[in-house]
């Protein structure tokens, strides 16, 4: 961790449609706007290049990694702007016939520095006819991933991962200073849990949390919550994007990580509780 350094991070908030070319253009424009305001690290939301509905539609529009138009465009964008770019997540078609919900982190040369496949599948029934079964379309990832940036280490997660705190503890204990949670949170779950879960992950780990987000109404009448957030290691919300598409920026003082952890070092301790020891 580069203690004592500062940098500017930006999280995008978009209303992606099923039109990949339009989505790429919108995210690229917001990225340029963020960089014009001083951003050195830009983070995009889940499904930034496509918010499609239905298994057949998603599989039909998913692309191979080697020729994915969004990945090609975002690699060129990072290189042109000389920034670190977190590409949210893209739908990557796999040899299995299913899809990976995959994050890419791109360095200022346009090279892919890290990839991460979403581990936890959103298989839920929210009531009132709102159901999701990601495991029918997506293959889950199987490994936690973090990547070294010039300012510290970034732990990679996606959306529903947020509800599994052990993943964030593992990333923290593996050296993460920052956590990213690109998301397309549903409106009901976002209203109930988005802010409190993200603040909890920051407090539990003593990490900064970056949470770029989808917002508004999408294909299939899917509604997402918005409220992209940047949260400091003490659990304070530094920036909240509200409900409209746009970009939020914050100056990140990396030294806050060490200061928060020095006050409450719970992140470093292993639990003494063992289920086998219960009476």
Secondary structure, 3 states (H helix, E strand, C coil): CCCCCEEEEEEEEECCCCCHHHHHHHHHHHHHHHHHCCCCEEECCCCCCCCCCCHHHHHHHCECHHHCHHHHHHHHHHHHHCCEEECCCEEEECCCCCEEEEEEEECCCCCEEEEEECCCCCEEECCCCCEEEHHHCECCCCCCEEEEECCEEEEEEEHHHHHCHHHHHHHHHCCCCEEEEEECCEHHHHHHHHHHHHHHHHHHHCCEEEECEEEEECHHHCEEECCCEEECCCCCEEEECCCCCEEEEEEEECHHHHHHHHHCHHHHCCCCCCHHHCC
